[in-house]
Amino acid sequence: MAANSSDNGKQRLDRLIRKGRVHLYKPMMIAEVLYRDRIHRDIELSNVETYRRESSRWRDAVSPRLVGKKGVLNSRYEDQLFNEEVLPPRLMVELGEANRAGDGCVECYIYFALVGRYALVAEINERLRNSDAETFDLRAFLTEFETPALRRSMDKAYEIVVYALFDALVRHLGATVTLSISPDRQNMLADFERFAFLVLGVTTDRPTVSQPARLYRVGTTNAADAGLDMWANFGPAVQVKHMTLDASRIGEIVLASMADQVVIVCVQADKSVIETVLRQSDMAGRIRGFVTEANLVEWYGVCQGRKYAATLGREVVAEVSRQFALEFPLGGHENVAIFCAERGYSANLLRGDWALDDVPAAPAEESE
């Protein structure tokens, strides 16, 4: 929904926080611009060019302490933050005035919202660390991301459970991939042997190579993925969409991927509509098939059953935990406490318009 031109700065900021993923990278940029304005006073909030480019650098200076990594949004996407539709300079001026008058209350508001997200993710992480093949519940894990604070990160949670299952199954099936150069291309192989070795891994002495089949995630980032969530060294790309697919969505998903073969993972697929669309287009040859949430639940059930729990099931659950920690490497409680203490952020600043419902207290520093 487009922002209303009559919205004030706080309403726009609240919308950003509600729509943000767990790490709140964009709200953190706002907080750091306001901090710069309040403490260093070397920017003009009315002049976006004094902070547009630098805002991501200021955020990246603190984000590793708080969320374990730097922001990975592309620059054009970040630049849009200060457009009229999101938080234009006139509303940054409004936020800056409130922030200075409240001794950093807007900054504190943003970072305490992050603390709240942190607490939810830390709880999930702890449950995953204590889970095994007998206790892990796929549906319960996904349900955790249906809360308003985590809903925007549901797609990453879905991608994590898909990757953990797919890669473990491929490895346990013992699949291998073989690449070979045709005998009638040996002369050409000799002419381009360095290229063939570097790119294909073959040489004139070894024109055929085999390796284990594997799946890889494109990256644990929030950046645009160019239509690809996972790639396989045996051919297909994997697109993971936490949505129900219908005819209006299938085309753009396929066209967004450059791969010759695509496996689409979704919540549900309207099979009759999709089959009709595929019969009428050239997409049929590119889509290898659909995996639904029902398939995932079934396959997780087999992995966690008595036959495979001690081997395959254990590895799948461990990989879910590992991928979750990679995707959400939030800083330790002590890091957040030290940061808030350094900045002077406390619940006492959150009064009036800047009061948070159920304000999460910044974690206390641990005594040495």
Secondary structure, 3 states (H helix, E strand, C coil): CCCCCCCCHHHHHHHHHHHCCCCCHHHHHHHHHHHHHHHHCCCCCCCHHHCCCHHHHHHHHHHHHHHCCCCCCCHHHHHHHHCCCCCCHHHHHHHHHHHHHCCCHHHHHHHHHHHHHHHHHHHHHHHHHCCCCCCCCHHHHHHHHHCCCCHHHHHHHHHHHHHHHHHHHHHHCCCEEEEECCHHHHHHHHHCHHHHHHHHCCCCCCCEEEEECCEEECCCCCCCCCCCCEEECCCCEEEECCCEECHHHHHHHHHHCCCCCEEEECCEECHHHHHHHHHCCCCCCCEEEEECHHHHHHHHHHHHCCCCHHHHHHHHHHHHHHHHHHHCCCCCHHHHHHHHHHHCCCHHHCCHHHCCCCCCCCCCCCCC
